[in-house]
């Protein structure tokens, strides 16, 4: 906006002579700067994150605050948050079947405020120790909604906050009774050949065995897509995968290339949502999805990862299959004359404290990539980052190529037989396909117009 003094001088016709020419030049430059600023602000706004993607990033950062949320737990956490955000935004302008909250929001409630409050209200329960950070982020988000040329009315913002809280409360109450809070006795596995037992260096009991019995989000049961099981110890298939990981997964391997080592290290720290949610956000922004459509993508992907992890844990604690760090030193007990023991064998990566078959990373990554390929096509170029390794990225020409590297990375890291990873990826893809077909479905135009509480074509 022009300074008021300059406006008055123009109106009075006082810009004449050399002084006037100088001032005219100054004003011309001023107008150019203003025009450029407007263009820059507009272009920034197009590329900016919205409240859904802002709070997705806040959520991912919260899971990494020490002590970092373990991988199997992180998928449950992100599903809770993204489910609340989706049902809150979708409830204001219904375009899809809800996940859990089959109610209509108050008229003129702010979608943006609802998204903020739904994310905040679930995260504050999941991470109460981070309340100061979350409070600050909430205040900043709501202040941004109330200012600028897209500012929303205070009453609309307040209605959005109240609706977001209502949805978050409902989602929290529902998932608080999913069975995860049970505390079973320490799981120590067994000592028979092929059975998992605590692994070095910490020799911890099996992590979160109760996850195998958690009520799924969309699946009919945790065992719905349970794989057939690992190969028999005396089979030719087992011999092949045994020899592969013995050579490729050792910390001192001379068969593994530097890039294969880099891939193993890249995919190891962090949780599946940390890798895949930012990919979904980047692609949704590139294609201008908008608030609701982005919330739909993130909810669908995180629900698929959560259910894939539940199915994965069902299989892990059903088959209780040993890890390479146990199998290779004890190969003289496996009944297979073609597997040679090496008592000093050590994997490149530290082995996670739970049974091996199937691979958890492959289950969750298979689910996430399947959802993303459904929305964007498999042959989509992507770059994956890892917040635990700042500045490091891996680029791929397709989701299939990325998944192939995830499988290789777990083998080259020495923590999974290839059969663990192949079974995990297949499970994750089956779960994701089921989630896509049986939840968050687009409503037809008559469903969207129905104002009756609870009637969503459900």
C-alpha positions in Angstrom: 0.0 0.0 0.0 1.3 3.5 -0.8 2.3 5.7 2.1 -0.4 8.2 3.0 1.9 11.2 2.4 2.6 10.2 -1.2 -1.1 9.7 -1.8 -1.8 13.3 -0.7 0.9 14.8 -2.9 -0.3 13.0 -5.9 -3.9 14.1 -5.2 -2.7 17.8 -4.8 -0.7 17.7 -8.1 2.5 18.7 -6.3 4.8 16.3 -8.1 6.4 18.6 -10.7 9.8 19.7 -11.9 13.0 17.8 -11.1 11.8 17.0 -7.6 8.6 15.7 -9.2 10.5 13.5 -11.7 12.7 12.1 -8.9 9.6 11.4 -6.8 7.9 9.8 -9.8 10.9 7.6 -10.3 10.8 6.7 -6.6 7.1 5.9 -6.8 7.6 3.8 -10.0 10.2 1.8 -8.1 7.9 1.5 -5.2 5.1 0.2 -7.3 7.5 -2.3 -8.9 8.7 -3.5 -5.5 5.1 -3.9 -4.3 4.1 -5.8 -7.4 7.1 -8.1 -7.1 6.3 -8.6 -3.4 2.8 -9.6 -4.2 3.9 -12.1 -6.8 6.5 -13.6 -4.5 3.9 -13.9 -1.7 1.5 -15.5 -4.1 4.0 -18.0 -5.4 5.1 -18.8 -1.8 1.5 -19.4 -0.9 1.1 -21.9 -3.7 4.1 -23.8 -2.6 3.4 -23.5 1.1 2.2 -26.4 3.3 -1.3 -26.2 4.6 -2.5 -27.1 8.1 -2.8 -30.8 7.3 0.7 -31.1 6.0 2.1 -28.7 8.7 0.7 -31.0 11.4 1.8 -34.1 9.6 5.4 -32.8 9.9 4.9 -31.8 13.5 3.6 -35.3 14.2 6.6 -37.0 12.6 9.0 -34.8 14.5 7.2 -35.6 17.7 7.8 -39.4 17.1 11.5 -38.7 16.8 12.0 -36.9 20.1 14.0 -39.1 22.5 13.1 -41.6 23.5 12.0 -42.1 19.9 8.8 -44.0 19.2 9.6 -47.6 18.1 8.7 -48.5 14.6 5.7 -50.8 15.3 4.3 -48.2 17.8 4.8 -45.3 15.4 2.4 -46.7 12.8 -0.3 -46.8 15.5 0.5 -43.2 16.6 0.4 -41.8 13.1 -2.8 -43.6 12.2 -4.5 -42.1 15.3 -3.5 -38.6 14.4 -4.2 -38.8 10.7 -7.6 -40.5 11.3 -8.6 -37.6 13.6 -7.5 -35.0 11.1 -9.3 -36.7 8.2 -12.6 -37.3 10.0 -12.5 -33.6 11.2 -11.9 -32.1 7.8 -14.2 -34.6 6.0 -17.0 -34.0 8.5 -17.3 -30.3 7.4 -17.6 -31.0 3.7 -18.2 -34.8 3.3 -16.6 -36.3 0.2 -15.6 -39.7 1.6 -16.9 -42.3 4.1 -15.6 -41.4 7.5 -13.2 -43.7 9.4 -15.1 -43.6 12.7 -16.9 -40.3 13.3 -20.3 -40.6 11.5 -21.5 -37.1 12.4 -21.8 -33.8 10.6 -19.8 -30.8 11.7 -21.5 -27.5 12.7 -22.2 -25.3 9.7 -19.5 -22.9 8.7 -16.9 -24.6 10.9 -13.3 -23.9 9.7 -11.7 -26.9 8.1 -8.2 -25.5 8.8 -8.9 -25.0 12.5 -10.5 -28.4 12.7 -7.4 -30.0 11.2 -5.1 -28.2 13.7 -7.2 -29.0 16.7 -7.7 -32.7 15.8 -3.9 -33.2 15.3 -3.1 -31.2 18.4 -5.6 -33.0 20.7 -4.4 -36.4 19.7 -0.7 -35.6 19.9 -1.0 -34.0 23.3 -2.4 -37.2 24.6 0.2 -39.3 22.9 3.1 -37.1 23.8 2.2 -35.1 27.0 5.9 -34.4 27.7 6.0 -32.3 24.5 3.1 -30.1 25.5 5.1 -26.9 25.4 6.1 -27.4 21.8 2.6 -28.6 20.8 1.0 -25.6 22.5 3.2 -23.2 20.7 2.6 -24.9 17.3 -1.1 -24.8 17.9 -1.1 -21.1 18.8 1.0 -20.3 15.7 -1.3 -22.3 13.4 -4.5 -20.8 14.7 -3.0 -17.3 14.5 -2.2 -17.8 10.9 -5.7 -18.8 10.1 -7.0 -15.6 11.6 -4.8 -13.2 9.6 -3.9 -12.5 6.0 -6.1 -12.2 2.9 -7.4 -15.8 3.6 -8.3 -14.9 7.2 -11.3 -16.7 8.5 -14.0 -15.4 10.9 -13.4 -15.9 14.6 -16.7 -17.8 15.0 -15.8 -20.1 12.1 -12.4 -20.8 13.7 -14.0 -21.5 17.1 -16.5 -23.9 15.6 -13.6 -25.6 13.8 -11.7 -26.0 17.0 -14.7 -27.4 18.9 -15.4 -29.9 16.0 -11.8 -30.9 15.8 -11.7 -31.6 19.5 -14.9 -33.6 19.3 -13.5 -35.8 16.6 -10.2 -36.3 18.4 -12.0 -37.3 21.6 -14.0 -39.9 19.6 -11.0 -41.3 17.8 -9.0 -41.5 21.1 -11.7 -43.2 23.0 -12.1 -45.8 20.2 -8.4 -46.6 19.8 -7.8 -46.6 23.6 -9.7 -49.8 23.7 -8.0 -51.6 20.8 -5.9 -53.9 23.1 -2.6 -52.1 22.7 -2.5 -51.0 26.4 -2.3 -54.6 27.6 1.0 -55.6 29.3 1.8 -59.2 28.6 4.7 -60.9 30.4 8.1 -60.6 28.7 8.4 -62.7 25.5 11.6 -64.7 25.5 10.8 -67.0 22.5 12.3 -70.5 22.5 15.5 -72.5 22.1 14.6 -75.0 19.4 16.3 -74.7 16.0 14.6 -72.0 14.0 13.0 -70.3 17.0 13.6 -66.7 17.9 15.3 -65.9 21.1 16.7 -62.5 22.4 19.6 -61.2 20.3 22.8 -59.4 20.9 23.9 -56.9 22.0 21.1 -56.1 24.5 19.3 -59.5 24.5 16.0 -57.8 25.1 12.6 -59.6 25.3 10.3 -59.5 22.2 9.0 -56.0 21.6 5.2 -55.2 22.0 3.8 -58.8 21.5 0.4 -57.4 22.3 0.4 -55.7 18.9 -0.3 -59.1 17.4 -3.8 -59.0 19.0 -4.7 -55.3 18.5 -8.0 -54.6 16.8 -7.3 -53.6 13.3 -8.5 -50.3 11.8 -9.9 -51.8 8.6 -9.0 -55.4 8.4 -11.4 -58.0 9.7 -8.7 -59.7 11.9 -4.9 -59.4 12.5 -4.5 -62.8 10.7 -6.5 -61.9 7.6 -3.4 -61.8 5.4 -1.1 -64.0 7.4 1.7 -65.4 5.2 2.4 -69.1 4.9 5.5 -69.1 7.0 9.3 -69.2 6.6 10.9 -71.9 4.5 11.8 -75.2 6.3 15.3 -75.2 7.7 16.3 -78.2 5.6 15.0 -76.8 2.4 17.0 -75.6 -0.6 15.2 -72.2 -0.4 16.5 -71.7 3.2 20.0 -72.7 2.1 19.9 -70.0 -0.6 18.8 -67.2 1.6 21.1 -68.3 4.4 24.2 -68.2 2.2 23.1 -64.8 0.7 22.8 -63.0 4.0 25.9 -64.7 5.5 27.9 -63.2 2.6 26.1 -59.9 2.1 24.9 -59.0 5.6 28.1 -59.3 7.6 29.7 -56.2 9.1 32.9 -57.3 7.4 31.4 -58.3 4.1 33.6 -58.0 1.0 30.7 -58.8 -1.3 28.6 -55.8 -0.5 29.2 -52.6 -2.6 29.6 -49.2 -1.0 26.2 -48.2 -2.4 24.5 -51.3 -0.9 26.1 -50.5 2.4 24.8 -46.9 2.1 21.3 -48.2 1.3 21.3 -50.5 4.3 22.3 -47.6 6.6 19.8 -45.1 5.0 16.7 -47.3 5.5 17.6 -48.4 9.0 17.1 -45.4 11.4 13.6 -43.8 11.5 10.1 -45.3 11.2 8.1 -46.1 8.1 5.9 -43.0 8.3 9.0 -40.9 8.5 10.0 -42.1 5.1 6.7 -42.3 3.3 4.5 -39.5 4.7 6.8 -36.8 3.3 6.7 -38.5 -0.1 2.9 -38.4 -0.1 2.9 -34.8 1.0 5.4 -33.8 -1.7 3.3 -35.5 -4.4 0.0 -34.1 -3.1 1.4 -30.6 -3.2 2.8 -31.1 -6.7 -0.6 -32.1 -7.9 -2.5 -29.4 -5.9 -4.6 -31.9 -3.9 -6.0 -29.4 -1.4 -6.8 -29.8 2.3 -9.3 -32.6 2.2 -7.7 -34.7 -0.5 -4.4 -34.5 1.2 -5.9 -35.5 4.5 -7.6 -38.5 2.7 -4.3 -39.6 1.2 -2.4 -39.4 4.5 -5.2 -41.1 6.4 -5.4 -44.0 3.9 -1.7 -44.5 3.9 -1.2 -44.4 7.6 -4.2 -46.7 8.2 -2.7 -49.1 5.7 0.7 -49.0 7.5 -0.9 -49.5 10.9 -3.0 -52.5 9.8 0.0 -53.9 7.9 2.0 -53.7 11.2 -0.7 -55.4 13.1 -0.8 -58.2 10.5 3.0 -58.3 10.6 3.1 -58.8 14.4 0.4 -61.5 14.2 2.7 -63.4 11.8 5.9 -62.7 13.8 4.5 -64.0 17.0 2.8 -66.9 15.3 6.0 -68.2 13.6 8.5 -66.9 16.1 11.3 -67.2 13.5 14.9 -66.7 14.4 17.1 -64.0 13.1 20.3 -64.4 11.1 22.4 -63.3 14.0 21.2 -66.4 15.8 20.8 -68.7 12.8 24.4 -68.4 11.4 26.3 -69.2 14.6 23.9 -72.1 15.3 23.7 -73.5 11.8 25.2 -76.8 13.0 21.9 -77.4 14.9 19.4 -76.6 12.0 19.5 -80.1 10.4 20.7 -78.7 7.1 24.1 -80.1 6.0 24.4 -77.3 3.4 24.4 -74.4 6.0 27.9 -73.9 7.6 28.0 -72.2 11.0 30.2 -69.1 11.8 30.2 -68.5 15.5 31.8 -65.0 15.0 29.4 -63.7 12.4 28.1 -60.2 13.1 25.5 -58.3 11.1 26.1 -54.8 9.7 23.1 -53.4 11.6 22.0 -54.1 15.2 19.2 -56.7 15.1 15.8 -55.4 16.4 14.4 -57.2 19.4 11.5 -59.2 17.9 11.1 -62.3 15.7 12.2 -62.1 12.1 9.5 -63.4 9.8 8.0 -61.3 8.2 10.0 -58.0 7.9 8.2 -55.1 9.6 9.8 -52.5 7.4 8.8 -54.4 4.3 5.2 -54.8 5.6 4.8 -51.1 6.3 6.7 -49.9 3.3 4.8 -52.3 1.0 1.5 -50.9 2.4 2.6 -47.2 2.0 4.0 -47.6 -1.5 0.9 -49.5 -2.6 -1.4 -46.6 -1.5 0.9 -44.1 -3.2 1.0 -46.0 -6.4 -2.8 -46.2 -6.4 -3.0 -42.4 -6.2 -0.1 -41.4 -8.4 0.9 -44.5 -10.5 3.8 -46.9 -9.9 6.1 -45.2 -12.4 6.3 -42.0 -10.4 9.8 -40.5 -9.7 10.3 -39.9 -6.0 13.1 -38.8 -3.6 13.0 -40.3 -0.1 14.6 -38.4 2.8 15.5 -39.6 6.3 15.1 -37.1 9.1 17.5 -39.2 11.2 20.2 -38.7 8.6 19.9 -35.0 7.6 20.9 -34.2 4.0 20.8 -37.8 2.9 18.3 -38.9 0.2 17.6 -41.8 -2.2 15.9 -41.3 -5.5 13.9 -43.8 -7.5 12.0 -43.9 -10.8 9.1 -45.9 -9.3 7.6 -47.1 -6.1 8.5 -50.7 -7.1 12.2 -49.7 -7.3 12.0 -48.1 -3.9 10.5 -51.3 -2.4 13.1 -53.5 -4.0 15.8 -51.4 -2.3 14.0 -51.7 1.0 14.1 -55.5 0.7 17.8 -55.5 -0.3 18.6 -53.0 2.5 17.3 -55.3 5.2 19.3 -58.3 3.7 22.5 -56.3 3.2 22.1 -55.0 6.8 22.2 -58.6 8.0 19.0 -58.4 10.0 16.5 -60.3 7.7 16.5 -63.3 5.3 15.2 -62.3 1.9 12.1 -64.5 2.5 11.3 -62.4 5.5 11.2 -59.3 3.3 9.4 -60.8 0.4 6.6 -62.1 2.7 6.4 -58.7 4.4 6.1 -56.7 1.2 3.4 -59.1 0.0 1.5 -58.8 3.2 1.7 -55.0 3.2 0.5 -54.7 -0.4 -2.5 -57.0 0.4 -3.4 -55.0 3.4 -3.2 -51.7 1.5 -5.3 -53.0 -1.3 -8.0 -54.1 1.2 -7.9 -50.7 2.9 -8.3 -48.9 -0.4 -11.3 -51.0 -1.4 -13.1 -51.0 2.0 -12.6 -47.7 3.6 -12.5 -43.9 3.0 -14.5 -44.5 -0.2 -15.8 -41.5 -2.3 -19.4 -40.6 -1.6 -21.7 -40.1 -4.5 -23.4 -36.7 -4.8 -26.6 -37.8 -3.0 -24.6 -39.0 0.0 -22.8 -35.7 0.2 -26.1 -33.8 0.3 -27.7 -35.9 3.0 -27.9 -33.7 6.2 -29.2 -36.5 8.5 -26.8 -37.2 11.3 -25.2 -40.6 10.8 -26.3 -41.2 7.2 -23.2 -41.3 5.1 -24.1 -44.1 2.8 -22.8 -46.4 5.6 
